Amino acid sequence: MIFGLLRGDFNATRFIKEHRGNPSLREDSNRFNAIINQFSLADCHIGGRCFTKSNGRIYPNMAKLDRFLVYAPWDAKFPISFVKGLASDVFNHVPICLITNNSFVVLRRYKFEKV
């Protein structure tokens, strides 16, 4: 059984919504998705970010190239894990951090009820 995760700048997007302004990135999507499916990997959601790379121009090319891919046993051990994009003024890629705190508590919204 394989247990672990992969993190990287994969230079490929999975879906059309993961890039803006650079149609050449679409060509590798099918191949990238096939590899992810072949090895039964799950793509960790990045909260608060649509893109992880920008060329910084007035009309920028942006894409989600950086990600964490995890195997099912890893995902089962850390079910509440999530990825957070960090701030960066220096790089054209957003640094990403995987948070695996299993004590993370989701607070429910307060709901008013008629009595």
VMD Tcl script that draws the C-alpha trace (Angstrom):
set ca {
  {0.00 0.00 0.00}
  {1.32 3.44 -0.91}
  {1.03 6.07 1.79}
  {2.03 9.63 1.09}
  {1.62 12.80 -0.86}
  {3.15 14.70 -3.73}
  {3.69 18.45 -3.74}
  {4.91 20.42 -6.67}
  {4.64 22.85 -9.51}
  {3.26 20.40 -12.04}
  {3.18 22.89 -14.96}
  {-0.25 21.57 -15.91}
  {-3.79 22.47 -14.96}
  {-6.59 19.97 -14.48}
  {-9.58 22.01 -15.62}
  {-10.30 25.02 -17.84}
  {-11.26 27.13 -14.81}
  {-7.73 26.68 -13.42}
  {-6.11 29.00 -15.95}
  {-6.71 32.36 -17.53}
  {-4.96 33.88 -20.50}
  {-2.78 30.96 -21.66}
  {-4.60 28.42 -23.84}
  {-1.46 26.27 -24.26}
  {-1.95 24.97 -20.71}
  {-5.12 23.14 -21.80}
  {-3.19 20.63 -23.89}
  {-1.71 18.80 -20.91}
  {-4.90 18.65 -18.83}
  {-6.07 15.28 -20.15}
  {-2.66 13.67 -19.64}
  {-2.32 15.15 -16.14}
  {-5.81 13.96 -15.13}
  {-5.08 10.49 -16.54}
  {-1.98 10.20 -14.33}
  {-3.91 11.38 -11.26}
  {-6.66 8.85 -11.95}
  {-4.22 6.02 -12.75}
  {-2.54 6.34 -9.35}
  {-5.80 7.07 -7.47}
  {-4.61 10.45 -6.22}
  {-6.80 13.14 -4.68}
  {-6.19 16.83 -5.30}
  {-6.26 18.85 -2.05}
  {-8.40 21.98 -2.32}
  {-6.60 25.31 -1.94}
  {-8.75 27.61 0.17}
  {-9.12 31.23 -0.86}
  {-7.15 30.97 -4.11}
  {-8.10 30.20 -7.67}
  {-4.57 30.51 -9.07}
  {-1.06 29.84 -7.77}
  {0.99 31.49 -10.54}
  {0.80 34.84 -12.29}
  {3.13 36.56 -14.72}
  {2.37 39.88 -12.96}
  {1.41 41.85 -16.06}
  {-1.49 44.29 -16.41}
  {-3.50 41.55 -18.15}
  {-1.88 38.56 -16.45}
  {-1.72 34.92 -17.42}
  {-2.73 33.04 -14.28}
  {-2.93 29.33 -13.50}
  {-3.23 26.80 -10.69}
  {0.01 24.89 -11.21}
  {1.09 24.25 -7.62}
  {-0.80 21.63 -5.65}
  {-0.71 18.74 -3.20}
  {-1.79 15.33 -4.50}
  {-2.45 12.66 -1.87}
  {-3.03 8.92 -1.89}
  {-6.26 7.53 -0.40}
  {-4.63 6.06 2.76}
  {-3.05 9.45 3.51}
  {-6.35 11.20 2.92}
  {-8.08 8.75 5.29}
  {-5.51 9.41 8.03}
  {-5.80 13.22 7.68}
  {-9.44 13.78 6.57}
  {-9.59 17.41 7.71}
  {-6.43 18.53 5.92}
  {-6.50 21.55 3.64}
  {-4.11 23.69 1.64}
  {-3.58 27.36 2.33}
  {-2.03 29.85 -0.10}
  {0.48 32.12 1.62}
  {1.28 35.73 0.74}
  {4.25 36.47 -1.50}
  {5.41 39.73 -3.04}
  {8.65 38.23 -4.32}
  {7.79 35.15 -6.38}
  {5.44 34.66 -9.32}
  {4.17 31.48 -7.60}
  {2.11 31.51 -4.42}
  {3.73 29.42 -1.67}
  {1.29 26.78 -0.46}
  {1.11 25.08 2.92}
  {-0.65 21.81 3.77}
  {-2.38 21.91 7.15}
  {-3.10 18.52 8.72}
  {-4.42 19.51 12.13}
  {-6.92 16.80 13.02}
  {-8.09 18.85 16.01}
  {-9.38 21.55 13.67}
  {-12.98 22.31 14.65}
  {-15.59 23.51 12.21}
  {-17.88 25.94 13.99}
  {-21.53 25.83 13.08}
  {-23.32 29.05 12.25}
  {-25.64 30.40 14.87}
  {-29.23 29.97 13.76}
  {-32.14 31.97 15.14}
  {-35.28 29.97 15.73}
  {-38.77 31.10 16.59}
  {-39.86 30.05 20.03}
}
mol new
graphics top color blue
foreach p $ca { graphics top sphere $p radius 0.5 }
foreach p [lrange $ca 0 end-1] q [lrange $ca 1 end] { graphics top cylinder $p $q radius 0.2 }
display resetview
